[in-house]
Amino acid sequence: MVLLNSKPSKIELSLTTGELVYAYWISRMIYVVAKLGIADLLKDGSQHCDALASATNTHSDSLYRVLRSLAGFGIFAETQPRCFELTPQAESLQSDVPGSVRKDAILRGEEFYYKPWENLMYSVQTGESAFEHLYGVDLFQYYEQNPVAGEMFHKYASNPSLELYAPYLEAYDFSSIGKLVDIGGGTGNLLTAILEANPTMTGVLFDLPKSIDRVKNLGERASVHNRCQLIGGSFFEGIPEGGDVYLLKEVIHLWDDEQAINILKHCHQAMKEQGRLLVIECIMPSGNEFSNVKLEDVHMLVVCSRGRERTETEFKELFKSAGFKLTKIIPIKNSRFSLFEGVKP
């Protein structure tokens, strides 16, 4: 089984269809051990279940049965009777390690996140979001109305480690850009990384007002303090003008074609002549090979009926419909993402 994260993975589906029927049992066990922080407790070596249970306020024998089962999938290993240690698969469930999926496992295991998947049939029958059907609001409105869930999501989405963005800086030459406008940039971490690597560049972080309020400390980094402007607004109503390059990372996949084209047209209108558009998204692969992107696409159906993952051809059509000439498609190293560059003719 695979935990979805930023890195692509080659897997062999060794489980039979009958065994895959029980796959959600595995994901629920992973959620429990992630929530309890078991991998963090094992970072210094093997521990007995009694000690783990004491540290997590759980029932020792029950915890043992869960860990024993996960060990069968290579997640933890029983080294002595009722004693467990980390395995390479379990290491990623630690909190602060490169490639950690702990926040992901916890977020996707919370009730508000997995219950819509229980209602996948509704989405398949209607084409509408099971999430919105259950809760009466879209995902981001839900986060606003439920601060605990919202904070959990923002912790998951926020990764202050600028090393994470090194592959983006390696893939694309940002050095010639005078003013970069990050549309829907959320935490601002990618923009900060780009600005730090390009000391003559200025930047604009544009997102919903509440998102901007959440990242007011973006400019506290000494090297970008005087070079980054924070602006709140809606990209359906208007976008800050005068940028040389407009960047959208994981924005377009949240919307249907009509709305996506609308967003891109606003960028087209706002940018300077000969301006550039950079879109960072996953590309839906063809064929029957396993791909996390295919799973993410169904997830978009369940939680956000307007959104979808797209093929390379579909991205080309979006660019063309918005008035852009697509000039480059660059895979991002160690990532499932690709960077699309378009120019304003």
C-alpha positions in Angstrom: 0.0 0.0 0.0 1.1 3.6 -0.6 0.8 6.8 1.4 0.4 9.6 -1.0 3.2 12.2 -0.8 5.1 14.5 -3.0 7.4 11.8 -4.4 6.4 9.4 -7.1 6.8 5.7 -6.2 7.2 2.6 -8.1 5.0 -0.1 -6.6 4.1 -3.6 -7.4 0.5 -4.4 -6.6 1.2 -7.8 -5.1 -2.2 -7.9 -3.3 -5.0 -9.7 -4.9 -8.3 -8.0 -5.6 -9.8 -9.8 -2.7 -7.1 -8.6 -0.4 -7.4 -5.0 -1.7 -11.0 -5.0 -0.5 -9.6 -4.8 3.0 -7.1 -2.0 2.1 -9.0 0.6 4.2 -8.2 -1.5 7.3 -4.5 -0.8 6.6 -5.0 3.0 6.2 -7.0 3.1 9.4 -4.1 1.4 11.3 -1.6 3.8 9.8 -3.7 6.7 10.9 -3.8 5.4 14.4 0.0 4.9 14.8 0.6 8.3 13.1 -1.8 10.1 15.4 -0.2 8.4 18.4 3.3 9.3 17.3 4.6 5.8 17.5 7.4 6.3 15.0 8.7 9.3 16.9 8.8 7.1 20.1 10.9 4.5 18.3 13.5 6.9 16.7 16.1 5.9 19.3 15.6 2.2 19.0 13.3 -0.7 19.8 10.7 -0.5 22.5 8.3 -2.9 24.2 4.6 -2.4 23.6 4.1 -1.8 27.4 6.4 1.3 27.2 4.7 2.5 24.0 1.3 2.1 25.5 2.3 3.9 28.6 3.6 6.8 26.6 0.5 7.0 24.4 -2.2 6.2 27.0 -3.3 3.2 25.1 -4.0 -0.5 25.8 -0.8 -2.5 25.4 -2.2 -5.7 23.9 -4.4 -3.8 21.5 -1.5 -1.6 20.3 0.6 -4.8 19.9 -2.0 -6.3 17.6 -2.0 -3.3 15.4 1.8 -3.0 15.2 2.0 -6.8 14.5 -0.4 -6.4 11.6 1.4 -3.4 10.2 4.8 -5.2 10.5 3.4 -7.7 7.9 3.4 -4.8 5.4 6.9 -3.7 6.3 5.7 -0.9 8.5 7.6 -1.5 11.8 9.3 -4.8 12.7 8.9 -7.0 15.7 12.5 -7.7 16.9 11.8 -9.5 20.1 8.4 -10.6 21.6 6.2 -7.5 21.7 9.2 -5.2 20.9 9.1 -3.1 17.8 11.6 -0.9 15.9 11.4 1.4 12.9 11.7 0.1 9.3 12.4 2.3 6.2 8.6 2.3 5.6 7.9 3.4 9.2 10.6 6.1 9.3 8.5 8.3 7.1 5.8 8.4 9.8 8.2 10.4 12.0 7.4 14.1 12.5 10.4 15.9 11.3 12.3 13.9 8.7 12.7 14.5 5.0 9.7 13.0 3.2 7.6 12.7 6.3 4.0 11.6 5.6 2.8 11.8 9.2 0.8 15.0 8.7 -0.7 13.5 5.5 -1.6 10.2 7.3 -3.3 12.1 10.1 -5.2 14.6 8.0 -6.5 11.9 5.6 -7.5 9.7 8.5 -9.6 12.3 10.3 -13.4 11.8 10.1 -14.2 14.9 8.1 -11.7 13.7 5.4 -12.5 10.0 5.1 -16.3 10.1 5.5 -16.7 11.7 2.0 -14.9 8.7 0.6 -17.5 6.5 2.3 -19.9 8.4 0.1 -18.0 7.9 -3.2 -21.1 6.3 -4.7 -22.9 9.6 -4.4 -20.2 11.4 -6.4 -20.1 8.7 -9.1 -23.9 8.8 -9.4 -24.3 12.6 -9.5 -20.9 14.0 -10.5 -21.1 16.2 -7.4 -18.8 16.5 -4.4 -19.6 14.0 -1.6 -17.9 16.3 0.8 -20.3 19.2 0.0 -23.2 16.8 0.1 -22.3 15.7 3.6 -21.3 19.1 5.1 -23.3 21.6 3.0 -20.2 23.7 2.3 -17.0 23.3 0.2 -13.7 22.1 1.7 -12.3 25.5 2.3 -15.5 27.0 3.8 -15.5 23.9 6.1 -12.0 24.8 7.3 -13.1 28.4 8.0 -16.1 27.1 10.1 -14.1 24.4 11.9 -10.8 25.9 13.2 -9.4 22.7 14.5 -9.7 21.0 11.1 -8.5 24.2 9.4 -5.4 24.3 11.6 -4.7 20.7 10.8 -4.9 21.3 7.1 -2.6 24.4 7.3 -0.1 22.5 9.3 -0.1 19.8 6.6 0.1 22.3 3.8 2.9 24.3 5.4 6.4 23.1 5.1 8.9 25.8 6.1 11.9 23.8 4.9 13.2 25.7 1.9 15.2 22.6 0.9 11.9 21.1 -0.3 11.8 23.7 -3.0 15.4 23.2 -4.3 14.1 21.0 -7.2 11.9 23.8 -8.4 14.8 26.2 -8.5 16.9 23.6 -10.3 14.2 23.0 -12.9 13.6 26.6 -13.9 15.7 29.7 -14.3 14.0 32.4 -12.3 17.0 34.8 -12.5 15.7 37.0 -15.3 12.4 37.8 -13.5 12.0 41.3 -12.1 8.6 40.9 -10.4 7.0 37.5 -9.6 3.3 37.3 -8.6 2.4 34.1 -6.8 -1.3 33.5 -7.3 -3.0 31.4 -4.6 0.4 31.0 -3.0 -0.9 30.0 0.4 1.9 29.8 2.9 4.3 31.7 0.7 7.1 29.2 1.2 7.7 28.6 -2.5 7.8 32.3 -3.2 10.1 32.9 -0.3 12.5 30.2 -1.6 12.5 31.8 -5.0 13.1 35.3 -3.6 16.0 34.1 -1.4 17.7 32.5 -4.4 17.2 35.7 -6.5 18.1 38.7 -4.5 17.2 41.3 -7.1 13.7 40.0 -7.6 10.5 41.4 -6.0 7.5 39.3 -5.3 3.8 39.5 -4.6 1.9 36.9 -2.6 -1.8 37.0 -3.6 -4.4 34.8 -1.9 -7.7 35.1 -0.1 -7.6 37.8 2.7 -7.9 35.2 5.5 -4.9 33.3 4.0 -2.9 36.5 3.8 -3.7 37.3 7.4 -2.3 33.8 8.3 1.1 34.5 6.7 1.8 38.1 7.7 5.2 37.0 9.0 6.3 35.9 5.5 8.5 39.0 5.2 10.3 38.4 8.5 13.1 36.6 6.7 15.7 39.4 6.4 16.6 38.7 2.8 13.0 39.1 1.5 11.5 41.5 4.0 11.5 44.5 1.7 10.9 42.7 -1.5 7.6 40.9 -0.9 4.1 42.4 -0.9 1.1 40.6 0.5 -2.2 41.2 -1.2 -5.6 39.7 -0.3 -8.3 39.2 -2.9 -10.1 36.7 -5.3 -8.5 35.6 -8.5 -12.1 35.5 -10.0 -12.5 39.2 -9.5 -9.0 40.6 -10.3 -5.3 39.9 -10.0 -2.5 42.3 -9.1 -1.2 44.0 -12.3 2.3 44.6 -13.6 4.0 41.3 -12.9 6.6 39.9 -15.3 5.7 36.3 -14.3 2.6 34.9 -12.8 2.9 31.6 -10.8 0.1 29.2 -9.9 1.0 26.1 -8.0 -1.8 23.5 -7.4 -4.5 26.1 -8.2 -5.8 25.0 -11.6 -6.6 21.5 -10.5 -9.2 22.8 -8.0 -11.4 24.1 -10.8 -13.3 23.0 -13.9 -12.2 24.1 -17.3 -14.4 27.2 -17.5 -13.2 28.5 -14.1 -9.6 27.5 -14.8 -9.6 29.4 -18.1 -11.2 32.4 -16.3 -8.3 32.4 -13.8 -5.7 32.2 -16.5 -7.3 35.0 -18.5 -7.1 37.2 -15.5 -3.4 36.5 -15.3 -3.2 37.3 -19.1 -4.9 40.6 -18.6 -2.8 41.6 -15.5 0.7 40.7 -16.8 3.0 42.9 -18.8 3.5 42.4 -22.6 5.7 39.4 -23.2 4.9 38.2 -19.7 5.2 34.6 -18.7 2.8 32.2 -16.9 4.1 29.3 -14.8 1.7 26.6 -13.8 2.8 23.8 -11.5 0.5 20.8 -11.5 0.5 17.0 -11.9 0.1 15.5 -15.3 -2.4 12.7 -15.6 -0.6 9.7 -17.2 -2.0 7.5 -19.9 -2.2 3.7 -19.9 -2.9 1.3 -17.1 0.2 1.9 -14.9 -0.4 2.8 -11.2 -0.2 6.5 -10.5 -0.9 8.6 -7.4 -2.3 11.2 -9.8 -5.1 8.9 -10.8 -6.0 8.5 -7.1 -5.8 12.2 -6.5 -8.1 12.8 -9.4 -10.8 10.6 -7.8 -10.1 12.5 -4.5 -10.8 15.7 -6.3 -14.2 14.3 -7.4 -15.1 13.3 -3.9 -14.1 16.5 -2.1 -14.1 19.2 -4.8 -16.5 18.3 -7.7 -15.2 21.3 -9.8 -11.6 20.1 -9.7 -9.8 17.4 -11.6 -6.3 16.3 -12.6 -5.5 16.8 -16.3 -3.5 15.3 -19.1 -0.8 17.2 -21.0 -3.2 17.7 -23.9 -5.8 19.1 -21.6 -3.3 21.6 -20.2 -2.4 22.7 -23.7 -6.0 23.4 -24.4 -6.4 25.5 -21.3 -3.4 27.6 -22.2 -4.6 28.1 -25.7 -8.1 29.1 -24.6 -6.7 31.7 -22.2 -4.5 33.3 -24.9 -1.1 31.8 -23.9 1.4 30.0 -26.1 2.7 26.9 -24.2 6.5 26.9 -24.6 7.9 24.4 -22.0 6.8 21.5 -19.9 9.5 20.7 -17.3 9.3 17.7 -14.9 10.2 18.6 -11.3 12.9 16.3 -10.0 11.9 14.0 -7.1 8.3 15.2 -7.4 5.1 14.2 -9.2 4.7 17.8 -10.4 5.6 19.4 -13.7 6.1 23.1 -14.6 4.2 24.5 -17.6 5.5 27.7 -19.1 3.3 29.9 -21.2 4.0 33.3 -22.8 1.7 36.2 -23.6 2.2 36.7 -27.4 
